[in-house]
Amino acid sequence: MIKRRNLLQCIGLSSIFWPLSLKASENYRLSETFSIGNRFRIQTTTELSGSMFFTPNNQQQKHIQIKGSSQIDFDETILALDSSNKVNKSFRDYRKVELSRTLDGQKQETTLRPETRRLALFRQGLKKIPFSLEAFLTWNELDLIRTEVFPCALSGLFSSRSVGLNESWGAGLEAVQELTDLEVLESCQVSCKLDSVNLVNNSQTARVSFLGKASGINEDGPNQQILDGYIFFNCETRHLSFLYLKGTSILKNKEGKDVGRIEGRYTLSRELLPAIHLDNKFLAQYEPDANNTRLLFESRETAFSFHYPRDWRVTSQSEFQATLDHSKDAGLLITKEKESKYASSAIYRDDALGFIRQQQFRIENQGVIQAVNDTPGLDFFSFDVQIESRRMYLLYFFYRIGRSVFTIACRCPQENKAGLRSDVMGVVSSIKPTVKSD
């Protein structure tokens, strides 16, 4: 919906800020243009509440109460524009990140660690790719950033032509998707209107209201969203300076029936700062790649940490195990073993071979135990097998780190073997034992 994690408390603006009205006969061009080095200070707050029905596997339907709030404050510097002169890369320096939510009575809090508060945000279509050069983001940090509104993408709330007072136009689809977090937009009836243009602190400031509905699909499933809000546009500095949104998200099931309702308020304050010059050397370092976009897995409940590519997903975790899945039918199981279980990689290989034979997989090729270069204590071996009608690649690792022993088992289709093998090697070599927090 309205960014579910980013719906905030309304900051009312008194009529004392609107001392002088301008002539109603004039037309106004409301549009933002950006250049590399433009800077803004952005502050957002969110308040949301609601409930939804949830049906766990083979269990009765459960009614869950939801509450949440956030306060976020950061500076944003424009790093790059695409061929349409839209911002597709920026640098953010966060001062404050406080997000809390309560799901079914359980409170959850999310923030950015100090080492990830300076980061770059690459935007590709509707997809946001945040990354830091100083530390890998965790999944929660990634989720926090990618669900925040990207202010530079809200230009679709302004008309593409000059408009007069009380004139209306349809909101741009990209801006509506940015406000609603709908990955698939199935219908949109959101209209905007120029309400007034007044002098505020000797600057012309336009007030544009927007109202309507949008339907589609996001990570919560099918839903309909009702939007009611307004923005202020500074006609002198030509930038969106404030946004207020009151929204309702009506969650649907596969049959189209309502299964939840979340209401919230969100505000965004945006101050234009002096621009800075950025040389090519500075800009070149902020390019997303396979390394700096990795995610960090670190948990108080789990006795180890590791980092992994974003197209893998951690699907389960416990004190001594974690599993990851990939969309290409690949899976990875990491286990911290009891020190006495495996004295060598040869013993682990015998166990793996026994499991393969027990499952009656047909072995087409057996690899020998090999050491991984540049990673002391790490050995690996593999099997090419046929499981029913499908050829699979099974890759195993034995990793001794000090007194800790880890075993890692990976499976993937033969056709994806080459591409995924380097991913797995990177995950395994990054494993580190940790001390659990109380």
N, C-alpha and C positions, 0 to 999 in steps of 0.2 A: 504494500500500500504506500501511501505517503510513506516515505522511508520509515519502516516500522521502528527502527531503532533511533530515529532522529526526528521525533515529533515533539514540538516544544510548546512551552507556555507562552501565551500571547503577551507581547509587550505593547500595551495600549499607547497610542499617540494622541495627546490632547489637541483640541482645536486651536490652542494657543500657538501651535507651530504653523498655522495656516492664515497669516494675517492679511495677505494680499492675493486676490484672485486675478488671473490674467484674462485677456479677452477671449470669448468663446468662439470668435470667428476665425481664429488662427488654426493652421494645420501644423502638426509636429512630426518630426522624423525621430522615432525612438529606435535606436540601434546601437549596439556595441561593436567596436573594432578593437582588435588586440595586436600587440607587437611583442616581440621577444624582449624580456626585461621588465614588462609591466608587472606591478606588484599590488597585492591587496591584503588587507587584514580582514579575516573572516571569523565571525563568532556565530555559533548556532546553539540553540537549546531545544529540547524536545520533551514532551509529556505525552504518554499514551496509556490507554487502559482498554480492557475488553475481555472477551472470553471466547473459547472455541471448544468444539467437541473433538475428542481424539479417541480412536479405537485401536489399542494395541493388538498385536497378533493373537487371534483366538481368545480375546477377552472382551468384556462388556465395555460399552462406550463410556468415556470419561469426560467430565466437564472441567476444563482448565481455565483458571483466572490468570490474566496477564496484566502486568503493570510495568512501566518503564520510563526512564528519564535520562537525559544526557545534557552535558555542557561541553562544548568543544571550541577551542580558540587557537587559530594558527595564521601564519603569513603564507601567502601563495605567490610564487613568481613564475611567470610564463616562460617556458623553455623552448617550445616549438609550436609551429602551426602546420596544418596539413595543406593540401593543394587548394582547398576551399576557404583557406584562412580561418579555419576553426582550430581552437586550442587542442592539441593532442598530447602535450606533455607539459608538466609543471613540477615545480619543486615546493615542498611544504615543510615548514618549520613549526612544530606544534608547541604551544605554551601549556595548554591544558586539555586533557582528554579524560572525561569522567562519564562513564556509561554504566547504568545499573538497570536490571530488570528482574522481575519476580514471576516465575512460571510455576503455577500450582503450589504456591507457598515457598518455593525454593529461590533464594536470592542469588543472582549472578552479577558479577561486576567485571567490566572489561576496560582496559586502558592500553596505552602504548608504553613499552619499556623505555627508559631514557635513551638507550642505544638505537631505538628505531623511530625517534621523534623527528628526525631529519630524513626525509624520504622523497623519492620522485614518484610521480603518478603518470603513467602512460595510458592514453585512452585510445582504444581501437574500436570504432563503432560505438556500441553501448557498453563494451567490456572495459573495465578499469583494471590496470595492472600496476599496483603499487609495489615498490621495492626500495630497499635501503642499501647504500654502499657500506654501511657500518656494521650491520648485523642482519641475519635472516629474520624475516617476519614469522610469527606463529600464525596458525590458521585463524585464531580469534582476532589477531591484529589485522590480517588480510580482510576478514569479513567486516570488521569495523570500518575500514577505509573504503572498501568497494561499495558499501551500502550508504555512504554519505553522499549527499547531493553535490554534484559538480557544478558550481555556479556558472562557469563559462558555457555550459550546455543549455542554459535557460533562455537563450536569445530568441527561441521560438515563441516565447510569450509576448514578444513585440511584433507589431505589424511590419511586413516587408515594404510597405509604402507609407507615405505621410498620412496622418489621420487627424481628424478634428475631435473636439470634445463630444462625448457620448457616442462616438463611432465604435462599432464592434467588429471583430474578426475572429477567425478560428485559431486556436492555439496550435502551434507546431507539434507534430507527433513526437519528435525527439525530446522536446522539453517536457511533454506529458509523461513519457517513459522515464525520464530522469527523476521526476517528482514522485512517481508511483512505484518504481522498481519493477515494472512489468516487463519481463523478458520477451513475451509475446503480446503484442497489442492487437486485440481482436476488434474492438470498436472504441471510438473516441468522439464524444460530443462535449468538448470544453471550449467555451467562448471567452474572449477577452474584450474589455471595453476601457477606453480612456475616460476616466471619471473627471479628472481635474488636472490643471497645471497651475501651481502656485509658487510664490517666492518663499523660499526657506533659506534663511541666512544669506540672502542676496543671490541665491541660485535658483533658477527655474527647476522645479521638481514635479514630475508627472506621477500621478497615481493611476495605476492600471489594475482593474479588478479582473478576476477570472473565476468561472463557475461552470460546473458540468460533471459528467460521468465518463469513466473509462473502464473497459473490461478487458481481461486477458489472463495471462498465466505468469506467475512468478514462483519462487521456491516454496511458497505455501500452497501452490496449486491454483486452480481457477478462482478468480475473485473479481468483484466489481468494486470500483472505488469512486467515491463522491468527493469532489474537490471544491473548496470555497476559500478564496484568498485574494490577496492583492500584493502588488509590488510597487516600490518607489524607484523612479529612474531620474538620476541627476542629469538634466539637459546640458549643463555646463561642462562637466567632466565626462559625460556620456557613458555612464556605467550604472548598472543595477545596484542600488545602495541598500535595499531592504526588501525582504519577502516575508509574508505571513501566510500560513496555510493551515486551515482547519479541514481535516479529512476523515473519512470513514471508509474502512475496508471491510467488505462483506465477503467472507470466505465461502466457497462452494465445494461440494463434493463432486464426484464424477457424474452423478445424475443431475447436477445443477441445483441441488437443494442447499439452503443456507446451513453452514455448520459452525459459523463463528462471526463475530463482529468486533472490530477494533477501531477505536476512535482516538484521535490525537491532534495535537497542535505543534506546529513547527515554525520557528522563525530563523531567519538568516540576516545578519547585519554585515555589510561589506563596505570597507573604507578603502579608497584609492590612496596608495602610498607613492612616494617618488620612485620613478623607474630607475633601473640600474643597467649598466652596460655589462653584457656577458660575452666573453670571447669564445672562440670555437673550441679551445682546449677545455674550458670549463664545461661547455655543452656536450662535448663528445663523451665525457665520462658517465653521463646519465642515459645510457642505452640499456634497455632490459636484455638479458641474455640467459642462457641455461644455468649459469652459476648464481648470479645475484637475485634471481627470482625464486630460488629454492625456499622451502618453508622449514621452519624449525619445529620438531616435535620435542616437547619438554613438559613433563607432568609431575605433580607432587606425588601421584599415586604409582608412578612407574619408575623402576630402578635403572633406567637408561634413557638417553636422548639420542636423536639423530636428525639429519635434515634430508629432504626429499623433494623431487620435482613436483610442480603444481598439478600435473595431469595424473598423479597418483593421489589416493585418498586413504587416510587412516580410518579403518572401519571398526576396529575394536582395540581395546587396550586393557591390561591388568598390570599387576605388580611386576610380573616377569615375562609378559608377552605383549606383542603388538602385531596387528595384521594390516596390510595395505593392499588395495585393489587398484587395478588400472582398467580403463574402458576397453582395452584390447584383450580382454579375457585373461589378464595376467594377475597373479597374486603373490604376496610376499609375507612370510611368517618369521618374525624375529623372536627368539627365546633366550632369556638369560638362564643358563643351566646351573644346577647345583655343581659345585666345584668337583665333586667326586664322581659325577656321572660319566664324563668323557675325559680320558687322559690324553687323547690324541685325535687327530682328524681321521685316522684310519679306523678307529672304533666308530666314529660317527658315520663314516662311509658304509661300514658294514650294516649299521642300523638302517640307513636309508635304502640300501640294496634289499634288505630283508622286507622293508615296507613295500617296495615296488613289486617284489615277487608275490607278497601276500595279496596285493591288490590285483594280481595277474595282468599287470601292464606288460606289453611285449617290448622288450629292450632291443633297440636297433643299433645303439652305439653306447659304449661306456668310456668316459674320460678318466684319465689318471689324476691323482691328487697333485695340485700345483700350488706353489706359493704366489701370492699377489705381490708384484714388485712395489717397492716403496711403502709397503704397509706391513711392518713386522708382526708376526703372530697370526696372519690371515692366510688361510689355505682355502682352495675351492676344488670342486669336482662336479661333473655333470653327466646326465644321461639323456639320450634321445629315445623317446618311448612312443608307443602307439596306445592310446586309450580309446577303446572301441574303434571308431572310424577316424579319429583325429590324431595327428602327429603333434606331440608336445615336447617341449624342452624343459628339463628339470635341472635346476642349478642350485648347488648347495655350498654353504660356507661354514668354516669352523674358525672362530676368531677368539684368540686368547689375549686379553688386555690385562696385564698384571695378574691378579688372582681371579679375575672374572673370565668366564667362558660363555661365549654366545654361539648359538647355531642359527643359521638362516637358511630357509628353504624357499625357493622360488619356482613357479611354474609359469610358462607362457607358450602360446602356439608357436610352432616352428617358423611360420611365416613372419612373426614379429620378433624373432629371436635377436637379430642383429641390432635393431633399434632400441630394444628394452634392456639389453645386457649392460650397456654403459650406465643407464639409470640405476640399475640394481647395484652395480659395483660402487657407484657414488654413495648410495644409501648405506651400504654395508660398511664402507671405509670410514663413514662419519659417526658410527655408533660409539657412544661413550657411556660408561657406567656413571650413575649419579647416586647421591644420598637422598633418600626419601625424607620429605618434610613431615613433621608431626601435624 
